[in-house]
Amino acid sequence: MGVTKLVHQFCKAQSENDALKEFTEPLSQANKEWGGITTKIGMKAIRNPDEIGAEAVVYLMYADYVVLAYCWVETARTAAAKL
């Protein structure tokens, strides 16, 4: 399973959890943006394969932000469940 799908499923599963809503809604939006960025780079790369390298650093930084946010929200969910 891809990371964006994992994050999407997590956000969907937690959508009714009011304690996490302030975190899951922005995470879901960032995850959607990440998917859009991936598609945009892929479309550019069809015309020019060098676009992948040109966008790599910024793309990986954005991916890191989304994954780190997911980890933090998952940690908050676990902590809330144990309280």
N, CA, C and O atoms as a Maestro MAE file, in Angstrom:
{
 s_m_m2io_version
 :::
 2.0.0
}

f_m_ct {
 s_m_title
 :::
 protein
 m_atom[332] {
  # First column is atom index #
  i_m_mmod_type
  r_m_x_coord
  r_m_y_coord
  r_m_z_coord
  i_m_residue_number
  s_m_chain_name
  s_m_pdb_residue_name
  s_m_pdb_atom_name
  i_m_atomic_number
  :::
  1 25 0.853 -1.176 0.000 1 A "MET " " N  " 7
  2 3 0.000 0.000 0.000 1 A "MET " " CA " 6
  3 2 0.896 1.237 0.000 1 A "MET " " C  " 6
  4 15 1.892 1.293 0.721 1 A "MET " " O  " 8
  5 25 0.537 2.211 -0.804 2 A "GLY " " N  " 7
  6 3 1.288 3.457 -0.856 2 A "GLY " " CA " 6
  7 2 1.030 4.329 0.364 2 A "GLY " " C  " 6
  8 15 0.012 4.181 1.041 2 A "GLY " " O  " 8
  9 25 1.938 5.215 0.630 3 A "VAL " " N  " 7
  10 3 1.837 6.080 1.809 3 A "VAL " " CA " 6
  11 2 0.620 6.998 1.704 3 A "VAL " " C  " 6
  12 15 -0.101 7.179 2.685 3 A "VAL " " O  " 8
  13 25 0.383 7.580 0.525 4 A "THR " " N  " 7
  14 3 -0.760 8.490 0.413 4 A "THR " " CA " 6
  15 2 -2.070 7.751 0.658 4 A "THR " " C  " 6
  16 15 -3.003 8.313 1.232 4 A "THR " " O  " 8
  17 25 -2.145 6.508 0.231 5 A "LYS " " N  " 7
  18 3 -3.361 5.717 0.473 5 A "LYS " " CA " 6
  19 2 -3.508 5.411 1.962 5 A "LYS " " C  " 6
  20 15 -4.609 5.473 2.508 5 A "LYS " " O  " 8
  21 25 -2.398 5.080 2.614 6 A "LEU " " N  " 7
  22 3 -2.409 4.820 4.055 6 A "LEU " " CA " 6
  23 2 -2.900 6.046 4.823 6 A "LEU " " C  " 6
  24 15 -3.754 5.934 5.702 6 A "LEU " " O  " 8
  25 25 -2.360 7.207 4.488 7 A "VAL " " N  " 7
  26 3 -2.760 8.448 5.158 7 A "VAL " " CA " 6
  27 2 -4.233 8.750 4.875 7 A "VAL " " C  " 6
  28 15 -4.973 9.149 5.774 7 A "VAL " " O  " 8
  29 25 -4.652 8.558 3.629 8 A "HIS " " N  " 7
  30 3 -6.056 8.796 3.266 8 A "HIS " " CA " 6
  31 2 -6.983 7.897 4.091 8 A "HIS " " C  " 6
  32 15 -7.978 8.370 4.640 8 A "HIS " " O  " 8
  33 25 -6.658 6.607 4.179 9 A "GLN " " N  " 7
  34 3 -7.490 5.683 4.945 9 A "GLN " " CA " 6
  35 2 -7.508 6.037 6.426 9 A "GLN " " C  " 6
  36 15 -8.546 5.931 7.079 9 A "GLN " " O  " 8
  37 25 -6.372 6.453 6.954 10 A "PHE " " N  " 7
  38 3 -6.303 6.857 8.352 10 A "PHE " " CA " 6
  39 2 -7.213 8.062 8.606 10 A "PHE " " C  " 6
  40 15 -8.000 8.064 9.552 10 A "PHE " " O  " 8
  41 25 -7.099 9.086 7.754 11 A "CYS " " N  " 7
  42 3 -7.916 10.293 7.926 11 A "CYS " " CA " 6
  43 2 -9.402 9.974 7.806 11 A "CYS " " C  " 6
  44 15 -10.223 10.502 8.556 11 A "CYS " " O  " 8
  45 25 -9.733 9.118 6.871 12 A "LYS " " N  " 7
  46 3 -11.131 8.720 6.681 12 A "LYS " " CA " 6
  47 2 -11.648 7.982 7.917 12 A "LYS " " C  " 6
  48 15 -12.758 8.241 8.379 12 A "LYS " " O  " 8
  49 25 -10.847 7.070 8.444 13 A "ALA " " N  " 7
  50 3 -11.242 6.297 9.628 13 A "ALA " " CA " 6
  51 2 -11.397 7.188 10.859 13 A "ALA " " C  " 6
  52 15 -12.208 6.893 11.737 13 A "ALA " " O  " 8
  53 25 -10.627 8.271 10.931 14 A "GLN " " N  " 7
  54 3 -10.660 9.163 12.091 14 A "GLN " " CA " 6
  55 2 -11.540 10.397 11.878 14 A "GLN " " C  " 6
  56 15 -11.564 11.291 12.723 14 A "GLN " " O  " 8
  57 25 -12.251 10.451 10.770 15 A "SER " " N  " 7
  58 3 -13.024 11.651 10.440 15 A "SER " " CA " 6
  59 2 -14.106 11.989 11.463 15 A "SER " " C  " 6
  60 15 -14.496 13.150 11.585 15 A "SER " " O  " 8
  61 25 -14.584 11.012 12.182 16 A "GLU " " N  " 7
  62 3 -15.608 11.255 13.205 16 A "GLU " " CA " 6
  63 2 -15.024 11.461 14.603 16 A "GLU " " C  " 6
  64 15 -15.762 11.696 15.559 16 A "GLU " " O  " 8
  65 25 -13.725 11.374 14.716 17 A "ASN " " N  " 7
  66 3 -13.051 11.539 16.005 17 A "ASN " " CA " 6
  67 2 -12.844 13.039 16.249 17 A "ASN " " C  " 6
  68 15 -11.902 13.635 15.727 17 A "ASN " " O  " 8
  69 25 -13.721 13.633 17.039 18 A "ASP " " N  " 7
  70 3 -13.674 15.077 17.280 18 A "ASP " " CA " 6
  71 2 -12.367 15.528 17.943 18 A "ASP " " C  " 6
  72 15 -11.927 16.658 17.733 18 A "ASP " " O  " 8
  73 25 -11.758 14.667 18.727 19 A "ALA " " N  " 7
  74 3 -10.513 15.023 19.402 19 A "ALA " " CA " 6
  75 2 -9.359 15.202 18.409 19 A "ALA " " C  " 6
  76 15 -8.388 15.900 18.703 19 A "ALA " " O  " 8
  77 25 -9.464 14.573 17.239 20 A "LEU " " N  " 7
  78 3 -8.383 14.647 16.250 20 A "LEU " " CA " 6
  79 2 -8.722 15.490 15.031 20 A "LEU " " C  " 6
  80 15 -7.874 15.698 14.163 20 A "LEU " " O  " 8
  81 25 -9.949 15.973 14.961 21 A "LYS " " N  " 7
  82 3 -10.398 16.672 13.754 21 A "LYS " " CA " 6
  83 2 -9.506 17.858 13.376 21 A "LYS " " C  " 6
  84 15 -9.279 18.116 12.194 21 A "LYS " " O  " 8
  85 25 -9.009 18.566 14.369 22 A "GLU " " N  " 7
  86 3 -8.151 19.718 14.062 22 A "GLU " " CA " 6
  87 2 -6.826 19.288 13.431 22 A "GLU " " C  " 6
  88 15 -6.125 20.102 12.829 22 A "GLU " " O  " 8
  89 25 -6.492 18.016 13.570 23 A "PHE " " N  " 7
  90 3 -5.256 17.488 12.972 23 A "PHE " " CA " 6
  91 2 -5.520 16.719 11.679 23 A "PHE " " C  " 6
  92 15 -4.777 16.850 10.707 23 A "PHE " " O  " 8
  93 25 -6.586 15.916 11.678 24 A "THR " " N  " 7
  94 3 -6.832 15.063 10.512 24 A "THR " " CA " 6
  95 2 -7.295 15.853 9.292 24 A "THR " " C  " 6
  96 15 -6.985 15.474 8.163 24 A "THR " " O  " 8
  97 25 -8.025 16.934 9.496 25 A "GLU " " N  " 7
  98 3 -8.479 17.717 8.339 25 A "GLU " " CA " 6
  99 2 -7.313 18.360 7.588 25 A "GLU " " C  " 6
  100 15 -7.251 18.233 6.365 25 A "GLU " " O  " 8
  101 25 -6.380 19.049 8.269 26 A "PRO " " N  " 7
  102 3 -5.224 19.585 7.535 26 A "PRO " " CA " 6
  103 2 -4.333 18.477 6.958 26 A "PRO " " C  " 6
  104 15 -3.764 18.636 5.878 26 A "PRO " " O  " 8
  105 25 -4.213 17.364 7.674 27 A "LEU " " N  " 7
  106 3 -3.416 16.242 7.163 27 A "LEU " " CA " 6
  107 2 -4.034 15.696 5.882 27 A "LEU " " C  " 6
  108 15 -3.327 15.415 4.914 27 A "LEU " " O  " 8
  109 25 -5.338 15.549 5.881 28 A "SER " " N  " 7
  110 3 -6.022 15.065 4.683 28 A "SER " " CA " 6
  111 2 -5.807 16.012 3.504 28 A "SER " " C  " 6
  112 15 -5.564 15.565 2.382 28 A "SER " " O  " 8
  113 25 -5.894 17.305 3.754 29 A "GLN " " N  " 7
  114 3 -5.688 18.298 2.689 29 A "GLN " " CA " 6
  115 2 -4.250 18.250 2.167 29 A "GLN " " C  " 6
  116 15 -4.032 18.297 0.957 29 A "GLN " " O  " 8
  117 25 -3.281 18.158 3.058 30 A "ALA " " N  " 7
  118 3 -1.880 18.081 2.639 30 A "ALA " " CA " 6
  119 2 -1.620 16.809 1.841 30 A "ALA " " C  " 6
  120 15 -0.852 16.817 0.879 30 A "ALA " " O  " 8
  121 25 -2.262 15.721 2.243 31 A "ASN " " N  " 7
  122 3 -2.110 14.457 1.529 31 A "ASN " " CA " 6
  123 2 -2.671 14.562 0.104 31 A "ASN " " C  " 6
  124 15 -2.076 14.046 -0.843 31 A "ASN " " O  " 8
  125 25 -3.812 15.229 -0.036 32 A "LYS " " N  " 7
  126 3 -4.400 15.446 -1.371 32 A "LYS " " CA " 6
  127 2 -3.463 16.303 -2.225 32 A "LYS " " C  " 6
  128 15 -3.259 16.026 -3.407 32 A "LYS " " O  " 8
  129 25 -2.906 17.333 -1.623 33 A "GLU " " N  " 7
  130 3 -1.967 18.194 -2.347 33 A "GLU " " CA " 6
  131 2 -0.742 17.399 -2.790 33 A "GLU " " C  " 6
  132 15 -0.242 17.593 -3.898 33 A "GLU " " O  " 8
  133 25 -0.264 16.513 -1.938 34 A "TRP " " N  " 7
  134 3 0.882 15.677 -2.278 34 A "TRP " " CA " 6
  135 2 0.567 14.821 -3.507 34 A "TRP " " C  " 6
  136 15 1.393 14.690 -4.410 34 A "TRP " " O  " 8
  137 25 -0.627 14.244 -3.531 35 A "GLY " " N  " 7
  138 3 -1.039 13.466 -4.695 35 A "GLY " " CA " 6
  139 2 -1.087 14.319 -5.956 35 A "GLY " " C  " 6
  140 15 -0.679 13.878 -7.031 35 A "GLY " " O  " 8
  141 25 -1.590 15.548 -5.816 36 A "GLY " " N  " 7
  142 3 -1.637 16.472 -6.952 36 A "GLY " " CA " 6
  143 2 -0.252 16.851 -7.445 36 A "GLY " " C  " 6
  144 15 -0.014 16.934 -8.649 36 A "GLY " " O  " 8
  145 25 0.655 17.079 -6.512 37 A "ILE " " N  " 7
  146 3 2.033 17.418 -6.872 37 A "ILE " " CA " 6
  147 2 2.674 16.242 -7.609 37 A "ILE " " C  " 6
  148 15 3.374 16.432 -8.603 37 A "ILE " " O  " 8
  149 25 2.430 15.037 -7.119 38 A "THR " " N  " 7
  150 3 2.974 13.839 -7.764 38 A "THR " " CA " 6
  151 2 2.495 13.742 -9.204 38 A "THR " " C  " 6
  152 15 3.287 13.477 -10.108 38 A "THR " " O  " 8
  153 25 1.211 13.955 -9.419 39 A "THR " " N  " 7
  154 3 0.643 13.903 -10.763 39 A "THR " " CA " 6
  155 2 1.245 14.985 -11.650 39 A "THR " " C  " 6
  156 15 1.604 14.729 -12.799 39 A "THR " " O  " 8
  157 25 1.351 16.186 -11.114 40 A "LYS " " N  " 7
  158 3 1.898 17.312 -11.880 40 A "LYS " " CA " 6
  159 2 3.339 17.034 -12.326 40 A "LYS " " C  " 6
  160 15 3.691 17.271 -13.482 40 A "LYS " " O  " 8
  161 25 4.160 16.535 -11.411 41 A "ILE " " N  " 7
  162 3 5.547 16.216 -11.757 41 A "ILE " " CA " 6
  163 2 5.583 15.086 -12.785 41 A "ILE " " C  " 6
  164 15 6.370 15.123 -13.731 41 A "ILE " " O  " 8
  165 25 4.735 14.095 -12.595 42 A "GLY " " N  " 7
  166 3 4.676 12.986 -13.543 42 A "GLY " " CA " 6
  167 2 4.310 13.446 -14.938 42 A "GLY " " C  " 6
  168 15 4.882 12.967 -15.917 42 A "GLY " " O  " 8
  169 25 3.368 14.365 -15.045 43 A "MET " " N  " 7
  170 3 2.951 14.887 -16.353 43 A "MET " " CA " 6
  171 2 4.089 15.684 -17.002 43 A "MET " " C  " 6
  172 15 4.322 15.584 -18.207 43 A "MET " " O  " 8
  173 25 4.789 16.471 -16.189 44 A "LYS " " N  " 7
  174 3 5.940 17.219 -16.716 44 A "LYS " " CA " 6
  175 2 7.037 16.262 -17.177 44 A "LYS " " C  " 6
  176 15 7.691 16.507 -18.191 44 A "LYS " " O  " 8
  177 25 7.239 15.174 -16.433 45 A "ALA " " N  " 7
  178 3 8.308 14.226 -16.739 45 A "ALA " " CA " 6
  179 2 8.052 13.466 -18.041 45 A "ALA " " C  " 6
  180 15 8.990 12.976 -18.669 45 A "ALA " " O  " 8
  181 25 6.801 13.369 -18.439 46 A "ILE " " N  " 7
  182 3 6.499 12.728 -19.718 46 A "ILE " " CA " 6
  183 2 7.167 13.509 -20.851 46 A "ILE " " C  " 6
  184 15 7.725 12.926 -21.781 46 A "ILE " " O  " 8
  185 25 7.098 14.825 -20.756 47 A "ARG " " N  " 7
  186 3 7.704 15.689 -21.779 47 A "ARG " " CA " 6
  187 2 9.210 15.837 -21.591 47 A "ARG " " C  " 6
  188 15 9.965 15.916 -22.561 47 A "ARG " " O  " 8
  189 25 9.642 15.873 -20.312 48 A "ASN " " N  " 7
  190 3 11.063 16.102 -20.040 48 A "ASN " " CA " 6
  191 2 11.448 15.332 -18.766 48 A "ASN " " C  " 6
  192 15 11.124 15.772 -17.663 48 A "ASN " " O  " 8
  193 25 12.134 14.192 -18.907 49 A "PRO " " N  " 7
  194 3 12.496 13.379 -17.741 49 A "PRO " " CA " 6
  195 2 13.355 14.111 -16.704 49 A "PRO " " C  " 6
  196 15 13.402 13.701 -15.545 49 A "PRO " " O  " 8
  197 25 14.027 15.177 -17.104 50 A "ASP " " N  " 7
  198 3 14.845 15.943 -16.160 50 A "ASP " " CA " 6
  199 2 14.003 16.664 -15.109 50 A "ASP " " C  " 6
  200 15 14.525 17.091 -14.079 50 A "ASP " " O  " 8
  201 25 12.713 16.797 -15.364 51 A "GLU " " N  " 7
  202 3 11.824 17.458 -14.390 51 A "GLU " " CA " 6
  203 2 11.816 16.715 -13.057 51 A "GLU " " C  " 6
  204 15 11.671 17.334 -12.002 51 A "GLU " " O  " 8
  205 25 11.970 15.398 -13.098 52 A "ILE " " N  " 7
  206 3 11.971 14.619 -11.854 52 A "ILE " " CA " 6
  207 2 13.122 15.062 -10.956 52 A "ILE " " C  " 6
  208 15 12.935 15.304 -9.764 52 A "ILE " " O  " 8
  209 25 14.298 15.163 -11.534 53 A "GLY " " N  " 7
  210 3 15.458 15.614 -10.773 53 A "GLY " " CA " 6
  211 2 15.333 17.056 -10.329 53 A "GLY " " C  " 6
  212 15 15.749 17.415 -9.228 53 A "GLY " " O  " 8
  213 25 14.759 17.882 -11.191 54 A "ALA " " N  " 7
  214 3 14.619 19.304 -10.880 54 A "ALA " " CA " 6
  215 2 13.675 19.532 -9.699 54 A "ALA " " C  " 6
  216 15 13.843 20.488 -8.941 54 A "ALA " " O  " 8
  217 25 12.700 18.667 -9.548 55 A "GLU " " N  " 7
  218 3 11.700 18.832 -8.489 55 A "GLU " " CA " 6
  219 2 11.974 17.951 -7.267 55 A "GLU " " C  " 6
  220 15 11.254 18.042 -6.272 55 A "GLU " " O  " 8
  221 25 12.988 17.112 -7.326 56 A "ALA " " N  " 7
  222 3 13.186 16.076 -6.317 56 A "ALA " " CA " 6
  223 2 13.311 16.603 -4.890 56 A "ALA " " C  " 6
  224 15 12.647 16.086 -3.992 56 A "ALA " " O  " 8
  225 25 14.126 17.599 -4.662 57 A "VAL " " N  " 7
  226 3 14.375 18.071 -3.295 57 A "VAL " " CA " 6
  227 2 13.100 18.635 -2.674 57 A "VAL " " C  " 6
  228 15 12.734 18.278 -1.554 57 A "VAL " " O  " 8
  229 25 12.437 19.507 -3.401 58 A "VAL " " N  " 7
  230 3 11.208 20.111 -2.874 58 A "VAL " " CA " 6
  231 2 10.133 19.039 -2.682 58 A "VAL " " C  " 6
  232 15 9.419 19.042 -1.679 58 A "VAL " " O  " 8
  233 25 10.024 18.128 -3.642 59 A "TYR " " N  " 7
  234 3 9.034 17.049 -3.545 59 A "TYR " " CA " 6
  235 2 9.284 16.191 -2.306 59 A "TYR " " C  " 6
  236 15 8.352 15.890 -1.561 59 A "TYR " " O  " 8
  237 25 10.521 15.803 -2.086 60 A "LEU " " N  " 7
  238 3 10.825 14.949 -0.939 60 A "LEU " " CA " 6
  239 2 10.625 15.686 0.383 60 A "LEU " " C  " 6
  240 15 10.237 15.074 1.378 60 A "LEU " " O  " 8
  241 25 10.884 16.976 0.404 61 A "MET " " N  " 7
  242 3 10.623 17.759 1.620 61 A "MET " " CA " 6
  243 2 9.126 17.786 1.913 61 A "MET " " C  " 6
  244 15 8.715 17.631 3.063 61 A "MET " " O  " 8
  245 25 8.303 17.985 0.871 62 A "TYR " " N  " 7
  246 3 6.852 18.004 1.072 62 A "TYR " " CA " 6
  247 2 6.381 16.637 1.557 62 A "TYR " " C  " 6
  248 15 5.568 16.544 2.476 62 A "TYR " " O  " 8
  249 25 6.899 15.572 0.933 63 A "ALA " " N  " 7
  250 3 6.539 14.217 1.344 63 A "ALA " " CA " 6
  251 2 6.898 14.002 2.816 63 A "ALA " " C  " 6
  252 15 6.131 13.399 3.567 63 A "ALA " " O  " 8
  253 25 8.047 14.491 3.213 64 A "ASP " " N  " 7
  254 3 8.479 14.362 4.602 64 A "ASP " " CA " 6
  255 2 7.520 15.067 5.554 64 A "ASP " " C  " 6
  256 15 7.198 14.534 6.615 64 A "ASP " " O  " 8
  257 25 7.067 16.249 5.186 65 A "TYR " " N  " 7
  258 3 6.124 16.986 6.035 65 A "TYR " " CA " 6
  259 2 4.828 16.198 6.224 65 A "TYR " " C  " 6
  260 15 4.297 16.123 7.332 65 A "TYR " " O  " 8
  261 25 4.330 15.621 5.149 66 A "VAL " " N  " 7
  262 3 3.078 14.859 5.238 66 A "VAL " " CA " 6
  263 2 3.277 13.612 6.100 66 A "VAL " " C  " 6
  264 15 2.455 13.321 6.970 66 A "VAL " " O  " 8
  265 25 4.345 12.889 5.867 67 A "VAL " " N  " 7
  266 3 4.597 11.665 6.631 67 A "VAL " " CA " 6
  267 2 4.830 11.983 8.105 67 A "VAL " " C  " 6
  268 15 4.323 11.280 8.979 67 A "VAL " " O  " 8
  269 25 5.584 13.024 8.383 68 A "LEU " " N  " 7
  270 3 5.817 13.409 9.773 68 A "LEU " " CA " 6
  271 2 4.508 13.833 10.446 68 A "LEU " " C  " 6
  272 15 4.257 13.475 11.597 68 A "LEU " " O  " 8
  273 25 3.691 14.581 9.742 69 A "ALA " " N  " 7
  274 3 2.386 14.975 10.294 69 A "ALA " " CA " 6
  275 2 1.535 13.745 10.587 69 A "ALA " " C  " 6
  276 15 0.880 13.668 11.626 69 A "ALA " " O  " 8
  277 25 1.548 12.788 9.666 70 A "TYR " " N  " 7
  278 3 0.806 11.538 9.892 70 A "TYR " " CA " 6
  279 2 1.303 10.844 11.166 70 A "TYR " " C  " 6
  280 15 0.500 10.387 11.979 70 A "TYR " " O  " 8
  281 25 2.609 10.768 11.335 71 A "CYS " " N  " 7
  282 3 3.176 10.125 12.531 71 A "CYS " " CA " 6
  283 2 2.722 10.829 13.808 71 A "CYS " " C  " 6
  284 15 2.390 10.176 14.797 71 A "CYS " " O  " 8
  285 25 2.710 12.154 13.785 72 A "TRP " " N  " 7
  286 3 2.277 12.913 14.958 72 A "TRP " " CA " 6
  287 2 0.793 12.698 15.255 72 A "TRP " " C  " 6
  288 15 0.404 12.553 16.414 72 A "TRP " " O  " 8
  289 25 -0.029 12.677 14.217 73 A "VAL " " N  " 7
  290 3 -1.469 12.479 14.431 73 A "VAL " " CA " 6
  291 2 -1.733 11.058 14.917 73 A "VAL " " C  " 6
  292 15 -2.588 10.846 15.777 73 A "VAL " " O  " 8
  293 25 -1.023 10.106 14.387 74 A "GLU " " N  " 7
  294 3 -1.161 8.719 14.864 74 A "GLU " " CA " 6
  295 2 -0.743 8.621 16.333 74 A "GLU " " C  " 6
  296 15 -1.377 7.913 17.115 74 A "GLU " " O  " 8
  297 25 0.307 9.323 16.699 75 A "THR " " N  " 7
  298 3 0.743 9.354 18.104 75 A "THR " " CA " 6
  299 2 -0.327 9.993 18.981 75 A "THR " " C  " 6
  300 15 -0.606 9.501 20.074 75 A "THR " " O  " 8
  301 25 -0.921 11.073 18.518 76 A "ALA " " N  " 7
  302 3 -1.997 11.733 19.281 76 A "ALA " " CA " 6
  303 2 -3.195 10.812 19.423 76 A "ALA " " C  " 6
  304 15 -3.817 10.765 20.484 76 A "ALA " " O  " 8
  305 25 -3.528 10.082 18.370 77 A "ARG " " N  " 7
  306 3 -4.652 9.151 18.430 77 A "ARG " " CA " 6
  307 2 -4.383 8.065 19.460 77 A "ARG " " C  " 6
  308 15 -5.260 7.734 20.259 77 A "ARG " " O  " 8
  309 25 -3.193 7.517 19.447 78 A "THR " " N  " 7
  310 3 -2.822 6.464 20.404 78 A "THR " " CA " 6
  311 2 -2.871 6.995 21.832 78 A "THR " " C  " 6
  312 15 -3.397 6.328 22.723 78 A "THR " " O  " 8
  313 25 -2.335 8.172 22.055 79 A "ALA " " N  " 7
  314 3 -2.337 8.767 23.393 79 A "ALA " " CA " 6
  315 2 -3.756 9.028 23.869 79 A "ALA " " C  " 6
  316 15 -4.088 8.737 25.017 79 A "ALA " " O  " 8
  317 25 -4.596 9.575 22.996 80 A "ALA " " N  " 7
  318 3 -5.987 9.863 23.372 80 A "ALA " " CA " 6
  319 2 -6.746 8.585 23.713 80 A "ALA " " C  " 6
  320 15 -7.573 8.574 24.625 80 A "ALA " " O  " 8
  321 25 -6.469 7.531 22.995 81 A "ALA " " N  " 7
  322 3 -7.148 6.254 23.253 81 A "ALA " " CA " 6
  323 2 -6.747 5.668 24.613 81 A "ALA " " C  " 6
  324 15 -7.526 4.959 25.249 81 A "ALA " " O  " 8
  325 25 -5.534 5.973 25.041 82 A "LYS " " N  " 7
  326 3 -5.044 5.415 26.319 82 A "LYS " " CA " 6
  327 2 -5.435 6.263 27.510 82 A "LYS " " C  " 6
  328 15 -5.303 5.820 28.651 82 A "LYS " " O  " 8
  329 25 -5.915 7.480 27.267 83 A "LEU " " N  " 7
  330 3 -6.291 8.349 28.401 83 A "LEU " " CA " 6
  331 2 -7.660 7.997 28.938 83 A "LEU " " C  " 6
  332 15 -8.131 8.624 29.886 83 A "LEU " " O  " 8
  :::
 }
 m_bond[331] {
  # First column is bond index #
  i_m_from
  i_m_to
  i_m_order
  :::
  1 1 2 1
  2 2 3 1
  3 3 4 2
  4 3 5 1
  5 5 6 1
  6 6 7 1
  7 7 8 2
  8 7 9 1
  9 9 10 1
  10 10 11 1
  11 11 12 2
  12 11 13 1
  13 13 14 1
  14 14 15 1
  15 15 16 2
  16 15 17 1
  17 17 18 1
  18 18 19 1
  19 19 20 2
  20 19 21 1
  21 21 22 1
  22 22 23 1
  23 23 24 2
  24 23 25 1
  25 25 26 1
  26 26 27 1
  27 27 28 2
  28 27 29 1
  29 29 30 1
  30 30 31 1
  31 31 32 2
  32 31 33 1
  33 33 34 1
  34 34 35 1
  35 35 36 2
  36 35 37 1
  37 37 38 1
  38 38 39 1
  39 39 40 2
  40 39 41 1
  41 41 42 1
  42 42 43 1
  43 43 44 2
  44 43 45 1
  45 45 46 1
  46 46 47 1
  47 47 48 2
  48 47 49 1
  49 49 50 1
  50 50 51 1
  51 51 52 2
  52 51 53 1
  53 53 54 1
  54 54 55 1
  55 55 56 2
  56 55 57 1
  57 57 58 1
  58 58 59 1
  59 59 60 2
  60 59 61 1
  61 61 62 1
  62 62 63 1
  63 63 64 2
  64 63 65 1
  65 65 66 1
  66 66 67 1
  67 67 68 2
  68 67 69 1
  69 69 70 1
  70 70 71 1
  71 71 72 2
  72 71 73 1
  73 73 74 1
  74 74 75 1
  75 75 76 2
  76 75 77 1
  77 77 78 1
  78 78 79 1
  79 79 80 2
  80 79 81 1
  81 81 82 1
  82 82 83 1
  83 83 84 2
  84 83 85 1
  85 85 86 1
  86 86 87 1
  87 87 88 2
  88 87 89 1
  89 89 90 1
  90 90 91 1
  91 91 92 2
  92 91 93 1
  93 93 94 1
  94 94 95 1
  95 95 96 2
  96 95 97 1
  97 97 98 1
  98 98 99 1
  99 99 100 2
  100 99 101 1
  101 101 102 1
  102 102 103 1
  103 103 104 2
  104 103 105 1
  105 105 106 1
  106 106 107 1
  107 107 108 2
  108 107 109 1
  109 109 110 1
  110 110 111 1
  111 111 112 2
  112 111 113 1
  113 113 114 1
  114 114 115 1
  115 115 116 2
  116 115 117 1
  117 117 118 1
  118 118 119 1
  119 119 120 2
  120 119 121 1
  121 121 122 1
  122 122 123 1
  123 123 124 2
  124 123 125 1
  125 125 126 1
  126 126 127 1
  127 127 128 2
  128 127 129 1
  129 129 130 1
  130 130 131 1
  131 131 132 2
  132 131 133 1
  133 133 134 1
  134 134 135 1
  135 135 136 2
  136 135 137 1
  137 137 138 1
  138 138 139 1
  139 139 140 2
  140 139 141 1
  141 141 142 1
  142 142 143 1
  143 143 144 2
  144 143 145 1
  145 145 146 1
  146 146 147 1
  147 147 148 2
  148 147 149 1
  149 149 150 1
  150 150 151 1
  151 151 152 2
  152 151 153 1
  153 153 154 1
  154 154 155 1
  155 155 156 2
  156 155 157 1
  157 157 158 1
  158 158 159 1
  159 159 160 2
  160 159 161 1
  161 161 162 1
  162 162 163 1
  163 163 164 2
  164 163 165 1
  165 165 166 1
  166 166 167 1
  167 167 168 2
  168 167 169 1
  169 169 170 1
  170 170 171 1
  171 171 172 2
  172 171 173 1
  173 173 174 1
  174 174 175 1
  175 175 176 2
  176 175 177 1
  177 177 178 1
  178 178 179 1
  179 179 180 2
  180 179 181 1
  181 181 182 1
  182 182 183 1
  183 183 184 2
  184 183 185 1
  185 185 186 1
  186 186 187 1
  187 187 188 2
  188 187 189 1
  189 189 190 1
  190 190 191 1
  191 191 192 2
  192 191 193 1
  193 193 194 1
  194 194 195 1
  195 195 196 2
  196 195 197 1
  197 197 198 1
  198 198 199 1
  199 199 200 2
  200 199 201 1
  201 201 202 1
  202 202 203 1
  203 203 204 2
  204 203 205 1
  205 205 206 1
  206 206 207 1
  207 207 208 2
  208 207 209 1
  209 209 210 1
  210 210 211 1
  211 211 212 2
  212 211 213 1
  213 213 214 1
  214 214 215 1
  215 215 216 2
  216 215 217 1
  217 217 218 1
  218 218 219 1
  219 219 220 2
  220 219 221 1
  221 221 222 1
  222 222 223 1
  223 223 224 2
  224 223 225 1
  225 225 226 1
  226 226 227 1
  227 227 228 2
  228 227 229 1
  229 229 230 1
  230 230 231 1
  231 231 232 2
  232 231 233 1
  233 233 234 1
  234 234 235 1
  235 235 236 2
  236 235 237 1
  237 237 238 1
  238 238 239 1
  239 239 240 2
  240 239 241 1
  241 241 242 1
  242 242 243 1
  243 243 244 2
  244 243 245 1
  245 245 246 1
  246 246 247 1
  247 247 248 2
  248 247 249 1
  249 249 250 1
  250 250 251 1
  251 251 252 2
  252 251 253 1
  253 253 254 1
  254 254 255 1
  255 255 256 2
  256 255 257 1
  257 257 258 1
  258 258 259 1
  259 259 260 2
  260 259 261 1
  261 261 262 1
  262 262 263 1
  263 263 264 2
  264 263 265 1
  265 265 266 1
  266 266 267 1
  267 267 268 2
  268 267 269 1
  269 269 270 1
  270 270 271 1
  271 271 272 2
  272 271 273 1
  273 273 274 1
  274 274 275 1
  275 275 276 2
  276 275 277 1
  277 277 278 1
  278 278 279 1
  279 279 280 2
  280 279 281 1
  281 281 282 1
  282 282 283 1
  283 283 284 2
  284 283 285 1
  285 285 286 1
  286 286 287 1
  287 287 288 2
  288 287 289 1
  289 289 290 1
  290 290 291 1
  291 291 292 2
  292 291 293 1
  293 293 294 1
  294 294 295 1
  295 295 296 2
  296 295 297 1
  297 297 298 1
  298 298 299 1
  299 299 300 2
  300 299 301 1
  301 301 302 1
  302 302 303 1
  303 303 304 2
  304 303 305 1
  305 305 306 1
  306 306 307 1
  307 307 308 2
  308 307 309 1
  309 309 310 1
  310 310 311 1
  311 311 312 2
  312 311 313 1
  313 313 314 1
  314 314 315 1
  315 315 316 2
  316 315 317 1
  317 317 318 1
  318 318 319 1
  319 319 320 2
  320 319 321 1
  321 321 322 1
  322 322 323 1
  323 323 324 2
  324 323 325 1
  325 325 326 1
  326 326 327 1
  327 327 328 2
  328 327 329 1
  329 329 330 1
  330 330 331 1
  331 331 332 2
  :::
 }
}
